[in-house]
Amino acid sequence: MAAASPTRRPVFDLQPPAISLTPPTSDWKFEEDDALDIVAVTGPHTSKVEPDDWKARLTALLRQTPHAACVGAKRVSADARVHAMGDFVVHPKGFHHLGHGVMGQAYRFAEEVDVIAGGAFVVDRKTFHAVDGAAALTIGHLGGIELGLRLRQAGGRVFAAPQAVATESFTPVPGNEEHQAFVERWGFDWRSPDLDAVKAKYAGQGLLWNASLHSPGMPFEKYEQRGALVWKSYADYEPFRQRAHHLAGAAKQLCPAGELLDVGCGDGLFAHLYARKGIEVVGVDPEPEGVRQAQLMTGEHEYNVPRPTFMVGNGTQLPFDDNRFQAAMMLDVIEHLPNPIALLREVSRVLKPGGQFLVCTPGWGFGMNADPIYHLFEYTVEQLEWQLNATPGFKVVHTGGIGGVYRDVIAVAEKQG
């Protein structure tokens, strides 16, 4: 193997992801501070908050920032890793802890976020009462999220700040009743909202504060600018070629017979490799130039199965019957999508029960982005697993990655019968 080749972690020889459940609780603690004119809140799983004057430190940031309603402590786990630098809910990745798992010294400046799901935070007292914060915190596991969204909807801003550090490792795992009540109250699933529906319901309101995520992006012109770029990478770069063969082998394991859907097929290189493995492939991509390149490039080859077919299509409205495909692949796509859950639901719909769906995407790294021009966001494997498990019909059965010169994360979800 060439020295520059990627280190491979097998996709299918891994244990299913571990799921840790925390018993539901509503044991939030909060107290009014007359001198600071704030309400100080600590979560039910917070073991300590440092330094001793953490309330005053967070209040200082609260008062110096226009429209700030809440400032929370950075949360670290017992192993001194960042558990969360605040949390996002109304986000393409759905609910996730910002910075989860990075070294504890990371994040030296405040970060604006959707909510503070746990730990310790201070809230402007007048605003706390205006949104009935005490009632929000009695909800249970979702109390911090409920309060944060109420503050956002009222026009307040929410921050996490490193001037105080709370020790805790809390991730909400509410009971079904609490979860369903949230969905009925807000009109979206807190785990992975359909952002098109959220924008329609809450247009012009404080839930949609993050312009980088909720405003229209520029057109995707990668294929117009670079031509059949994936084919070129395959021809010119040995590590990419080995990565491609590894993923094509995974596709054959997913789909030993029947049809495979290539979601976001681009210029068709991977569809070509799947077909060379004897897989019948249908590729869909929203970019007409990508589809044109796919048809042109695969037209030069012969296959032992029907030639891959390609069509221009929006992944949120796939033109296929329910339960049609045996398997699906989506490579280097989800990081571009402003509303992934809408596409994931459609893939689940068109897969046969028992069919499997492999997603591969560049892994998130602190301060890194594999393509800062075209990538909207990147995932950790835990975030990818979370979002797939939040998709109706899907259950993640394997996770893995490709390392070396790459930092890809991979998850395989199975369509439940």
C-alpha positions in Angstrom: 0.0 0.0 0.0 1.3 3.4 -0.9 2.6 5.5 2.1 0.1 8.3 1.4 -2.9 5.9 1.4 -5.8 6.5 3.9 -6.0 4.4 7.0 -9.2 2.5 6.8 -11.5 1.6 9.6 -13.9 -1.1 8.3 -17.5 0.1 8.0 -19.1 -3.2 9.0 -16.8 -4.7 11.6 -17.8 -2.3 14.4 -20.0 -2.6 17.4 -23.4 -1.0 17.2 -23.3 2.5 18.8 -23.8 2.6 22.5 -26.8 4.5 23.8 -26.7 5.8 27.4 -30.0 6.9 29.0 -30.3 9.2 31.9 -33.5 8.9 34.0 -35.9 11.8 33.3 -35.8 14.6 35.9 -37.2 18.0 36.5 -35.0 18.9 39.4 -33.7 22.2 38.1 -32.6 24.7 40.7 -33.0 28.5 40.3 -32.9 31.5 42.6 -33.3 35.2 42.2 -30.4 37.5 42.9 -31.6 40.9 43.9 -28.2 42.6 43.8 -27.5 41.3 40.2 -31.1 41.5 39.1 -30.8 38.0 37.5 -32.1 34.5 38.1 -29.3 32.0 38.5 -30.1 28.4 37.2 -28.2 25.2 37.7 -29.1 21.9 36.0 -30.0 18.7 37.7 -26.8 17.0 36.8 -24.3 19.8 37.6 -21.8 18.8 40.2 -19.9 22.1 40.6 -19.5 25.5 39.0 -16.3 27.5 39.1 -15.2 30.1 40.1 -17.2 31.0 43.2 -18.2 34.3 41.7 -19.5 32.7 38.5 -22.9 34.5 38.7 -21.2 37.9 38.8 -18.9 37.0 35.9 -21.7 35.7 33.7 -23.9 38.7 34.6 -21.2 41.1 33.5 -21.3 39.6 30.0 -25.1 39.6 30.1 -25.2 43.4 30.8 -22.5 44.4 28.2 -24.2 42.5 25.3 -27.2 44.1 23.5 -30.4 42.1 23.9 -28.7 39.3 25.9 -31.2 37.4 27.9 -29.1 34.4 29.0 -25.4 33.6 29.5 -24.4 30.1 30.4 -21.2 28.5 31.6 -19.0 26.3 29.5 -19.7 22.7 30.4 -17.0 20.2 30.8 -17.1 16.5 31.6 -15.3 14.8 34.5 -12.5 13.9 32.0 -11.9 17.6 31.4 -13.2 17.5 27.8 -15.8 20.1 26.6 -19.2 18.6 27.0 -20.9 21.7 25.5 -20.2 25.3 24.7 -23.9 25.9 24.5 -26.4 24.0 22.4 -28.2 24.2 19.0 -31.7 23.1 18.2 -33.0 25.0 15.2 -30.0 23.9 13.2 -29.5 21.7 10.1 -27.8 19.0 12.4 -30.7 19.3 14.8 -30.0 19.3 18.6 -26.3 19.1 19.4 -23.7 20.3 21.9 -21.3 22.8 20.4 -17.7 21.6 20.7 -18.6 18.3 22.3 -15.5 16.2 23.0 -12.7 18.6 22.3 -10.0 19.5 24.8 -11.3 21.4 27.8 -9.1 24.5 27.1 -10.9 25.1 23.8 -13.3 28.0 23.5 -11.8 31.0 25.1 -14.4 33.5 23.9 -18.2 33.6 24.2 -20.4 31.8 21.6 -23.9 32.7 20.6 -26.1 29.6 20.6 -29.8 28.6 20.5 -30.2 27.4 24.1 -28.3 26.3 27.2 -29.6 22.7 27.8 -27.9 22.2 31.1 -25.1 23.3 33.4 -25.3 26.7 35.0 -26.6 30.0 33.5 -27.9 33.4 34.5 -31.1 35.0 33.0 -32.2 38.6 33.1 -34.8 38.6 35.9 -37.4 40.6 34.1 -37.2 38.5 31.0 -37.2 35.3 33.0 -40.6 36.2 34.5 -41.9 37.6 31.2 -41.5 34.1 29.5 -42.6 32.2 32.7 -39.1 30.7 33.1 -40.1 28.9 36.3 -42.8 26.9 34.4 -40.4 26.2 31.6 -37.9 24.6 34.0 -40.5 22.3 35.5 -40.9 20.5 32.2 -38.0 18.1 32.9 -35.2 17.0 30.6 -36.2 19.6 28.1 -36.5 22.4 30.6 -33.3 24.3 29.6 -34.2 23.9 25.9 -37.7 25.2 26.5 -36.5 28.2 28.4 -33.9 29.0 25.8 -36.4 28.9 23.0 -38.8 31.0 24.9 -36.1 33.6 25.4 -35.2 33.5 21.7 -38.8 33.9 20.6 -39.1 36.9 22.9 -36.2 38.5 21.1 -33.5 37.7 23.6 -30.0 36.4 22.8 -28.4 33.4 24.4 -24.6 32.9 24.9 -22.2 30.4 26.4 -19.1 31.9 28.0 -15.9 30.4 29.3 -15.7 32.9 32.2 -17.4 30.2 34.2 -17.2 26.4 34.0 -19.8 23.9 35.0 -18.9 20.2 35.5 -21.6 18.0 34.0 -22.3 15.6 31.1 -26.0 16.0 30.6 -27.8 15.2 27.3 -31.6 15.4 27.3 -33.3 12.0 27.0 -36.9 12.9 27.7 -39.8 10.4 28.1 -42.2 10.0 25.2 -44.9 12.2 26.8 -42.4 15.1 27.4 -41.1 14.7 23.8 -44.6 14.7 22.3 -45.7 17.7 24.4 -42.7 19.7 23.1 -43.6 18.8 19.5 -47.2 19.8 19.9 -46.1 23.1 21.7 -43.5 24.2 19.1 -44.6 22.4 16.0 -41.2 20.7 15.4 -39.1 17.8 16.6 -36.4 19.2 18.9 -34.0 16.4 17.9 -33.9 17.3 14.2 -36.4 20.0 13.1 -37.6 20.3 9.5 -36.2 23.8 9.0 -38.5 24.5 6.0 -41.5 24.1 8.3 -39.8 26.1 11.1 -39.1 29.0 8.8 -42.7 29.0 7.5 -44.1 29.0 11.1 -41.5 31.4 12.7 -40.5 33.7 9.9 -39.2 37.0 11.3 -39.0 35.7 14.8 -36.1 35.2 17.1 -35.8 31.5 16.6 -34.2 32.2 13.2 -31.4 34.4 14.4 -28.5 32.7 12.7 -28.2 34.2 9.2 -25.5 31.8 8.1 -27.9 28.9 8.6 -31.3 30.3 7.9 -30.8 32.7 5.0 -30.6 31.5 1.3 -27.1 30.5 0.2 -25.5 31.2 -3.1 -26.1 28.8 -6.0 -24.0 25.6 -6.1 -21.8 26.0 -9.1 -19.1 23.4 -8.4 -19.5 21.4 -11.5 -19.8 24.5 -13.8 -16.5 25.7 -12.3 -14.6 22.4 -12.0 -16.2 19.9 -14.5 -16.1 16.2 -13.6 -14.1 16.9 -10.5 -14.7 13.6 -8.7 -13.5 11.6 -11.8 -10.4 13.8 -11.9 -9.7 13.2 -8.2 -10.0 9.5 -8.8 -7.7 9.6 -11.8 -5.0 11.8 -10.2 -4.9 11.0 -6.5 -4.1 7.5 -5.1 -5.6 8.1 -1.6 -8.9 9.2 -3.1 -8.9 6.2 -5.4 -8.4 3.8 -2.5 -11.2 5.6 -0.5 -13.5 5.3 -3.5 -12.8 1.6 -3.8 -13.4 1.1 -0.1 -16.8 2.8 -0.3 -17.8 0.9 -3.5 -17.0 -2.3 -1.6 -19.3 -1.1 1.2 -22.0 -0.5 -1.4 -21.8 -4.1 -2.6 -22.2 -5.3 1.0 -25.3 -3.1 1.4 -26.8 -4.1 -2.0 -25.8 -7.7 -3.1 -29.0 -7.6 -5.3 -31.7 -5.1 -6.3 -31.4 -1.4 -7.0 -29.2 1.1 -5.2 -30.1 4.8 -4.9 -27.1 7.2 -5.2 -28.3 10.3 -3.4 -26.5 13.4 -4.6 -24.7 11.4 -7.3 -22.8 14.5 -8.7 -20.8 13.6 -11.8 -21.5 9.9 -11.5 -18.0 8.5 -10.5 -19.4 6.5 -7.6 -22.4 5.2 -9.6 -19.9 4.0 -12.1 -17.9 2.2 -9.4 -21.1 0.6 -8.0 -22.1 -0.6 -11.4 -18.7 -2.1 -11.9 -19.5 -4.1 -8.8 -22.6 -5.5 -10.5 -25.1 -3.1 -8.8 -28.0 -1.5 -10.6 -27.8 2.2 -9.8 -30.2 5.1 -10.0 -28.5 8.5 -9.4 -30.3 11.7 -8.4 -28.8 15.2 -8.1 -30.3 18.7 -8.0 -27.4 20.1 -10.2 -28.1 19.7 -13.9 -24.5 20.1 -14.8 -23.5 17.3 -12.4 -26.1 15.0 -14.0 -24.9 16.0 -17.5 -21.3 15.1 -16.5 -22.5 11.8 -15.0 -24.3 10.8 -18.2 -21.3 11.9 -20.3 -18.7 10.1 -18.3 -20.5 6.8 -17.7 -21.5 6.7 -21.4 -17.9 5.9 -22.2 -18.0 2.6 -20.3 -19.6 -0.9 -20.5 -21.2 -2.7 -17.6 -22.5 -6.2 -16.9 -25.7 -4.6 -15.4 -27.9 -1.9 -16.9 -25.9 1.4 -17.3 -26.5 3.7 -14.4 -29.4 6.1 -14.9 -29.3 9.7 -13.7 -31.9 12.3 -13.2 -32.1 15.9 -12.0 -34.1 15.8 -8.8 -34.6 17.4 -5.4 -33.8 14.9 -2.6 -36.7 16.3 -0.5 -39.2 15.1 -3.2 -37.8 11.9 -4.7 -39.8 10.7 -7.7 -40.0 7.1 -6.6 -42.6 4.8 -5.1 -42.4 3.8 -1.4 -40.1 0.8 -0.6 -38.5 0.7 -4.0 -34.7 0.5 -3.3 -32.7 -2.2 -1.6 -30.0 0.3 -0.4 -28.9 3.9 -0.7 -25.6 5.7 -0.5 -25.0 9.4 0.2 -21.4 10.5 0.0 -20.1 14.0 0.6 -23.6 15.5 0.4 -25.2 16.0 3.9 -22.7 18.8 4.8 -24.1 20.9 2.0 -27.8 20.6 2.9 -29.7 23.5 4.7 -32.4 21.0 5.8 -31.1 17.5 5.9 -34.0 15.9 7.8 -36.3 16.5 4.8 -34.1 14.5 2.5 -33.4 11.8 5.1 -37.2 11.2 5.5 -37.5 10.8 1.8 -34.7 8.3 1.6 -36.3 6.3 4.4 -39.6 6.3 2.5 -38.2 4.9 -0.7 -36.0 2.2 0.9 -37.4 -1.3 1.4 -37.8 -2.5 5.0 -34.5 -3.9 6.1 -32.7 -1.8 3.4 -29.6 0.1 4.5 -28.5 3.6 4.0 -24.8 4.6 4.2 -23.9 8.3 4.8 -20.2 9.4 4.6 -19.3 13.0 5.3 -16.1 15.0 6.3 -15.8 14.8 10.1 -16.1 18.0 12.2 -12.9 19.2 13.7 -12.4 22.2 16.1 -11.3 25.1 14.0 -11.3 23.1 10.7 -13.4 22.8 7.6 -12.7 20.5 4.7 -14.2 22.9 2.3 -15.0 26.4 3.7 -16.4 27.6 0.4 -19.1 24.9 -0.2 -19.7 23.2 3.2 -22.4 24.6 5.3 -21.4 22.5 8.4 -19.7 19.3 9.2 -20.6 16.4 11.6 -19.1 14.4 14.3 -20.0 10.7 14.1 -22.2 11.2 17.2 -24.1 14.0 15.6 -24.6 12.0 12.4 -25.8 9.0 14.4 -28.2 11.3 16.4 -29.8 12.8 13.3 -30.2 9.5 11.5 -31.8 8.0 14.6 -34.2 11.0 14.7 -35.4 10.2 11.1 -38.7 8.2 11.1 -38.0 4.6 10.2 -34.2 4.6 10.6 -32.1 3.0 13.2 -28.3 3.3 13.1 -26.6 -0.1 13.1 -23.0 0.8 12.4 -20.7 3.7 12.7 -17.1 4.1 11.5 -14.8 6.3 9.5 -11.9 6.7 7.1 -8.8 8.2 8.5 -5.3 9.0 7.3 -5.4 11.9 4.9 -9.1 11.9 5.3 -11.3 12.5 8.4 -14.5 11.0 7.1 -17.3 9.8 9.4 -19.7 7.1 8.4 -23.0 5.9 9.7 -25.2 3.1 8.3 -28.9 3.2 9.1 -31.4 0.4 8.6 -35.0 0.9 7.5 -37.2 -0.7 10.2 -40.0 -3.0 9.0 
